[in-house]
Amino acid sequence: MLTIELNEASADSLYIQLYSKIKTQIIQKELKPGEKLPSKRMLASHLGVSVKTVENAYSQLLLEGYIYSQAKSGFYISTLDDYRLSHTIKKEYHTKYHETSYKVDLKSNKNNVKDFPMSIWSKLLRETLSYDQERLLETVPFNGMLELRMAIANHLKAFKDMDISPDQVLIGAGTEYLYNRLIQLLGRDRVYGVEDPGSMRIKSVLDHNDVESYMIPVKNHGLSMEHLQEEGVDIIHISPAHQFPLGYVMPIQERLKLLNWANEKEGRYIIEDDYDSEYRYRGIPVKPLYSIDIRGKVIYLNTFSKIVAPGIRISYMVLPEPLMERYADNLSFYSCSVSGLEQLALARFIEEGYLERYIHRIKKTNSLQHSLFMEKLKHSSIARKLTFIEEDAGYHFLLRINTDWSDSEIKNFFLSHQILVSMLSEYTTQPLPEYEKTLVINDSNLSEEQMDYFIDAVLQLNHL
């Protein structure tokens, strides 16, 4: 007869306890394959429980295949492969996927999370949970919550001179997610282009979608139109308000050249990545290329991960109306990848003016930090060996170091000092001398101590 102790005070019901203990005995071979189990009445009497308790336990074991039944005979132990369940042995687990921490991070493009108005965000989340309970349980529209799309449309009209309909806005969890949707919308049979130097992340997205793509060299603060034509590019990805990583603003002449190129042929489009134009330190934010497009050739991309905080994985794109109609017809079966709660809270954050105030405050804070960093660099003893490029463009600038070291040696030196940097040469396929020995510096989240630590490391590098 089975000897099993059951605890009536346990949070688990009696039948769950009985099921679990019989299963454990089967797995540990205490009950042998083919061995007959006691009848339900007999086991119930032996354990002092109801027949229903035993019946439920046997039913679950039968459902999962641990036992089998024979008509007019009873229940028997199934034959299982010789193994042991991993959960029977407690193990301490350490993930192999984790972010390395650095003393100074000059690569990540993000605001200081301490500046984020968490109390306001928490209040908006609570209000959303209180006032929009029924909405939160409904299916989120494929293109995102109307409230957020309206808030984005109003924001773009007020600050970017973009006159759009909320129906043109598509919400998604991150730029990479939206880019994958764009490739499906525009077609894998098209030829794509990315600025060179430019976003290798976007190039990777294109490569992993098995589409034909090329890095198109930049030239005179614009794109090489010759290479654009020679490679037969149909869709080009650009960052005209703050070119990444060179940092320049694309002049109007070059913008018009691109628009004329797009208008020359059906099916050509420009993907405008406006990832951090809000944070230009001098002058007003540059108007998007989208604002001067009159033929629906520009697809506009932006993300709140850069504008607000990295943890808010909400991006959006504005599609020309014909493309949005095509998306609705062919790709609306994809569910929106952002929860309704976050969308409605963010809509309130924008409409109630918190976003505008936050941008103003962060811009001021980052500008002061940037000015201090530049002052320290320019007044350091190695200033004569440094060249600054696009130093007032926004989140990042270029710092060229006069040294005999190679780019890999420079990067490894900084890594040995727990300083994360990226080299300009990492973002290009062009082996040009002007792209060598140049760091892409993101200084939006640096403390004064980190600035001093970096400058001290540069001093050491030049003394070696």
C-alpha positions in Angstrom: 0.0 0.0 0.0 1.2 3.5 -0.8 2.6 5.4 2.2 1.9 9.1 1.5 1.6 11.9 4.0 -0.8 14.7 3.2 -1.0 18.0 4.9 -4.5 19.6 5.2 -2.9 22.9 6.2 -1.0 23.1 2.9 -1.9 25.8 0.3 -2.2 22.9 -2.2 -5.4 20.9 -2.2 -5.2 17.2 -1.1 -5.6 15.8 -4.6 -2.7 18.0 -5.9 -0.5 16.8 -3.0 -1.4 13.2 -3.7 -0.9 13.6 -7.5 2.5 15.3 -7.0 3.8 12.6 -4.5 2.7 9.7 -6.7 4.3 11.4 -9.7 7.6 11.8 -7.8 7.6 8.2 -6.8 7.1 7.1 -10.4 9.9 9.4 -11.6 12.3 8.2 -8.9 11.4 4.6 -9.7 10.0 3.9 -6.3 6.9 2.7 -8.2 8.0 0.3 -10.9 6.6 0.2 -14.5 3.6 -2.1 -14.7 3.0 -2.0 -11.0 -0.7 -1.9 -10.1 -2.0 1.0 -8.0 -4.5 0.5 -5.2 -8.1 1.0 -6.1 -9.5 4.4 -5.5 -11.7 3.2 -2.6 -8.8 1.3 -1.0 -6.3 4.2 -1.2 -8.9 6.7 0.0 -9.6 4.5 3.1 -5.9 4.0 3.7 -5.1 7.7 3.6 -8.3 8.9 5.2 -9.4 11.1 2.3 -12.4 11.1 0.1 -12.7 8.8 -3.0 -13.1 12.0 -5.0 -9.6 13.2 -3.9 -8.0 9.9 -5.1 -10.1 10.0 -8.3 -8.9 13.5 -9.2 -5.3 12.6 -8.5 -5.5 9.5 -10.7 -7.2 11.5 -13.4 -4.4 14.0 -13.6 -1.7 11.3 -13.6 -3.6 9.5 -16.4 -4.0 12.7 -18.4 -0.2 13.3 -18.2 0.7 9.7 -19.1 2.3 8.7 -15.8 -0.2 5.9 -15.3 -2.5 3.9 -17.6 -5.8 2.1 -17.1 -7.0 -1.4 -18.1 -10.7 -2.0 -18.3 -12.1 -3.9 -15.3 -8.6 -4.2 -13.9 -7.4 -0.9 -12.6 -4.6 1.6 -12.9 -0.9 0.7 -13.6 2.4 2.6 -13.7 3.6 3.6 -17.2 7.0 2.8 -18.5 9.1 5.9 -18.7 12.6 6.6 -20.1 15.3 6.5 -17.4 15.7 10.1 -16.4 15.3 12.4 -13.4 13.4 15.7 -13.4 15.8 18.6 -13.1 13.5 20.3 -10.6 14.1 17.5 -8.1 17.6 18.8 -7.6 17.9 22.5 -6.5 20.5 24.4 -8.5 21.7 27.9 -8.2 21.3 29.5 -11.6 23.5 32.3 -13.0 22.5 33.8 -16.3 25.2 34.0 -19.0 23.3 36.9 -20.6 24.0 40.1 -18.7 25.2 43.6 -19.4 28.8 44.4 -18.4 29.1 47.5 -16.2 31.7 50.1 -16.8 33.1 53.0 -14.8 32.4 55.3 -17.8 29.9 54.6 -20.6 30.5 56.8 -23.6 28.6 54.6 -26.0 25.1 54.3 -24.7 22.8 57.1 -26.0 20.5 57.8 -23.0 19.3 60.3 -20.5 20.1 60.1 -16.8 17.1 58.1 -15.4 17.4 60.0 -12.2 16.0 63.1 -14.1 12.9 61.2 -15.2 9.7 62.5 -13.3 8.9 59.1 -11.9 6.3 60.5 -9.5 4.4 62.0 -12.4 4.7 58.8 -14.4 3.4 56.8 -11.5 0.5 59.2 -11.0 -0.4 58.8 -14.7 -0.2 55.0 -14.5 -2.5 55.1 -11.4 -5.0 57.4 -13.2 -5.0 55.2 -16.2 -5.7 52.1 -14.1 -8.5 53.9 -12.3 -10.2 55.7 -15.1 -9.6 53.4 -18.1 -10.2 49.9 -16.6 -12.5 48.6 -19.3 -10.2 50.0 -22.1 -7.2 48.2 -20.6 -9.0 44.8 -21.0 -9.9 45.4 -24.6 -7.7 44.4 -27.6 -5.2 47.2 -28.5 -5.7 48.3 -32.2 -3.0 47.0 -34.5 -1.7 50.5 -35.0 -1.9 51.5 -31.3 -4.3 53.4 -29.0 -6.0 56.3 -30.6 -5.2 58.5 -27.6 -1.5 58.1 -28.1 -1.6 58.5 -31.9 -3.6 61.7 -31.4 -1.1 63.0 -28.8 1.8 62.2 -31.2 0.1 63.9 -34.1 -0.5 67.0 -32.0 3.1 67.0 -30.7 4.5 66.7 -34.2 2.3 69.5 -35.5 3.4 71.8 -32.6 7.1 71.1 -32.6 8.0 69.6 -36.0 5.6 71.4 -38.4 4.3 68.0 -39.5 0.6 68.1 -40.4 -0.5 64.5 -40.1 -3.5 62.4 -39.3 -3.5 60.1 -36.2 -4.4 57.3 -38.7 -0.9 57.6 -40.2 0.8 56.7 -36.9 1.9 53.2 -36.1 3.0 52.3 -32.6 5.6 49.6 -31.9 8.0 48.3 -29.2 11.2 49.7 -30.5 12.6 50.9 -33.9 13.9 47.5 -34.8 10.4 46.0 -34.5 9.0 48.7 -36.7 11.8 48.3 -39.2 10.9 44.6 -39.6 7.4 45.6 -40.3 8.5 48.2 -42.8 10.5 45.6 -44.7 7.5 43.4 -45.0 5.4 46.4 -46.1 7.8 47.7 -48.7 9.0 44.3 -49.9 12.1 42.0 -49.6 12.6 42.4 -53.3 13.6 46.0 -52.9 17.1 47.4 -52.6 17.8 49.3 -49.4 20.5 51.8 -48.5 22.0 53.0 -45.2 24.3 56.0 -44.7 28.1 55.3 -44.6 29.1 56.0 -41.9 25.7 55.1 -40.4 23.7 52.9 -38.2 25.1 49.4 -38.3 22.1 48.2 -36.2 19.8 49.1 -39.1 22.2 47.4 -41.5 22.0 44.3 -39.4 18.2 44.3 -39.4 18.3 44.5 -43.2 20.9 41.7 -43.4 18.9 39.4 -41.1 15.8 39.9 -43.3 17.8 38.7 -46.3 17.2 41.8 -48.3 19.7 43.4 -50.7 21.3 46.5 -49.0 24.2 48.8 -49.4 26.1 51.3 -47.4 25.9 54.6 -49.3 28.9 57.0 -48.7 28.1 60.5 -47.3 29.4 63.4 -49.2 29.4 67.2 -48.5 26.9 66.7 -45.6 24.7 64.7 -47.8 24.6 61.3 -49.6 26.6 60.4 -52.7 23.9 60.5 -55.3 26.2 58.6 -57.7 26.4 55.6 -55.4 22.7 55.8 -54.8 22.0 55.5 -58.5 24.8 52.9 -59.1 23.6 50.5 -56.5 20.0 50.8 -57.7 18.7 51.7 -54.2 14.9 52.0 -53.8 14.7 52.8 -50.1 17.3 54.9 -48.2 17.6 55.3 -44.4 18.9 58.6 -43.3 19.2 60.8 -40.1 19.1 64.3 -41.6 18.5 66.3 -38.4 21.6 64.9 -36.7 23.5 62.4 -38.8 24.7 59.4 -36.9 27.6 59.2 -36.2 29.1 62.3 -38.0 26.7 64.7 -36.3 26.0 67.2 -39.1 22.6 68.6 -40.1 21.8 67.8 -43.7 21.5 71.2 -45.6 18.4 72.0 -47.6 20.1 71.6 -50.9 21.0 67.9 -50.1 17.4 67.3 -48.7 15.9 68.5 -52.0 18.3 66.3 -54.0 17.0 63.3 -52.1 13.4 64.3 -52.5 13.9 64.7 -56.3 15.6 61.3 -56.4 12.6 59.7 -54.6 10.2 61.4 -57.0 12.0 60.2 -60.1 10.7 56.6 -59.8 7.6 54.9 -58.4 8.3 52.9 -55.3 11.2 54.9 -54.0 11.1 56.0 -50.3 13.2 57.8 -47.8 13.1 56.5 -44.2 13.8 59.5 -41.9 15.2 58.5 -38.5 14.7 61.5 -36.2 16.1 59.8 -33.1 17.4 62.7 -31.0 16.7 66.0 -32.8 14.9 67.4 -29.7 18.2 67.6 -27.9 20.3 69.9 -30.1 22.2 72.1 -27.7 22.3 75.3 -29.9 19.5 76.8 -31.9 16.0 75.4 -32.3 15.3 71.7 -33.3 15.8 71.2 -37.0 12.5 70.6 -39.0 12.2 67.0 -40.4 12.5 66.2 -44.0 8.9 65.0 -43.7 7.7 68.5 -43.3 8.7 69.5 -46.8 7.7 66.3 -48.5 4.5 66.9 -50.6 4.4 63.6 -52.5 4.3 61.0 -49.7 7.9 59.8 -50.2 9.1 60.1 -46.6 8.5 57.6 -43.8 9.2 59.2 -40.4 10.6 57.2 -37.5 11.1 58.3 -33.9 11.3 56.7 -30.4 10.5 57.6 -26.9 13.4 55.4 -25.7 15.7 58.2 -26.7 13.4 61.2 -26.0 12.2 60.0 -22.6 14.0 56.9 -21.1 15.5 53.6 -22.4 13.0 51.6 -20.4 10.0 53.1 -22.3 10.1 50.8 -25.3 7.7 52.8 -27.4 8.6 53.9 -30.9 6.4 55.1 -33.7 6.5 55.7 -37.4 4.4 58.0 -39.6 3.5 56.4 -42.9 2.3 58.2 -46.0 -1.5 57.5 -46.4 -1.2 55.1 -49.3 1.4 53.0 -47.4 -0.8 53.1 -44.3 -3.7 51.8 -46.3 -1.5 49.0 -47.7 -0.4 48.2 -44.1 -3.9 48.0 -42.9 -4.9 45.7 -45.8 -2.0 43.3 -45.5 -0.3 43.5 -42.1 -2.9 44.5 -39.6 -3.1 40.9 -38.4 0.0 41.7 -36.4 -1.0 42.8 -32.9 0.4 46.0 -31.4 3.4 45.1 -29.4 2.9 47.8 -26.7 0.5 47.4 -23.8 -2.5 49.7 -23.6 -1.6 50.8 -20.1 1.8 52.3 -21.2 0.2 53.9 -24.3 -2.6 55.6 -22.4 -0.2 56.8 -19.7 2.2 58.2 -22.3 -0.6 59.9 -24.1 -1.5 61.7 -20.9 2.3 62.5 -20.4 2.3 64.2 -23.8 -1.1 66.0 -23.7 -0.7 67.4 -20.2 2.6 69.0 -21.1 4.9 66.8 -19.1 6.9 65.7 -22.2 7.6 69.3 -23.3 8.8 70.3 -19.7 10.9 67.1 -19.4 12.6 67.8 -22.8 13.3 71.4 -21.7 14.8 70.3 -18.4 16.9 67.4 -19.9 18.1 69.7 -22.7 19.3 72.2 -20.1 20.9 69.6 -17.8 22.7 67.8 -20.6 23.8 71.1 -22.1 25.4 72.1 -18.8 27.1 68.7 -18.5 28.3 68.9 -22.1 29.7 72.4 -21.6 31.5 71.3 -18.5 33.0 68.3 -20.3 34.1 70.3 -23.2 35.7 72.9 -20.9 37.6 70.2 -19.0 38.8 68.6 -22.3 39.9 71.9 -23.9 41.7 73.0 -20.8 43.5 69.7 -20.1 47.2 69.2 -20.8 46.4 67.0 -23.9 44.0 69.5 -25.5 46.5 70.2 -28.3 46.2 66.5 -29.3 42.4 66.5 -29.5 40.1 67.6 -32.3 36.4 68.3 -31.7 33.9 67.7 -34.4 30.2 68.7 -34.3 30.6 69.4 -30.6 27.2 71.2 -30.2 25.1 68.9 -32.3 23.3 67.0 -29.5 23.7 63.7 -27.8 27.0 62.8 -29.3 30.1 64.4 -30.8 33.4 63.2 -32.4 36.7 63.4 -30.6 39.8 62.7 -32.7 43.0 61.8 -30.8 46.4 62.5 -32.3 48.2 59.2 -31.6 50.1 56.5 -33.3 47.8 53.8 -31.9 45.3 51.9 -34.1 41.6 52.1 -33.5 41.5 48.6 -32.0 44.4 49.5 -29.7 42.7 52.7 -28.5 39.4 50.9 -27.8 41.1 48.0 -26.0 43.1 50.5 -23.9 39.9 52.2 -22.7 38.2 48.9 -22.1 41.2 47.9 -19.8 40.2 51.0 -17.8 36.5 50.0 -17.8 35.6 52.8 -20.2 33.2 51.8 -23.0 33.8 53.7 -26.2 33.0 53.3 -29.9 35.2 54.3 -32.7 33.9 56.1 -35.8 35.5 53.3 -38.0 33.0 50.9 -36.5 30.2 52.6 -38.4 31.7 52.6 -41.8 32.9 50.4 -44.6 35.2 53.2 -46.0 38.8 52.9 -44.8 39.3 56.7 -44.9 42.1 58.4 -42.8 39.6 61.0 -41.5 37.5 58.2 -39.9 40.5 56.8 -37.9 41.5 57.5 -34.3 38.1 59.1 -33.7 35.8 58.4 -30.8 32.0 58.7 -31.0 31.3 60.3 -27.6 27.9 60.2 -25.9 28.1 62.4 -22.9 24.5 62.8 -22.0 24.8 60.9 -18.7 28.2 61.7 -17.3 29.0 62.8 -13.8 31.9 65.2 -13.2 33.9 62.3 -11.6 33.4 60.2 -14.8 34.6 63.1 -16.9 37.8 63.4 -14.9 38.4 59.7 -15.0 38.1 59.6 -18.8 40.4 62.6 -19.2 42.9 61.0 -16.9 42.8 57.8 -19.1 43.4 59.9 -22.3 46.4 61.4 -20.5 47.8 57.9 -19.8 47.2 56.9 -23.4 49.2 59.8 -24.7 52.1 59.1 -22.3 52.4 55.4 -23.3 
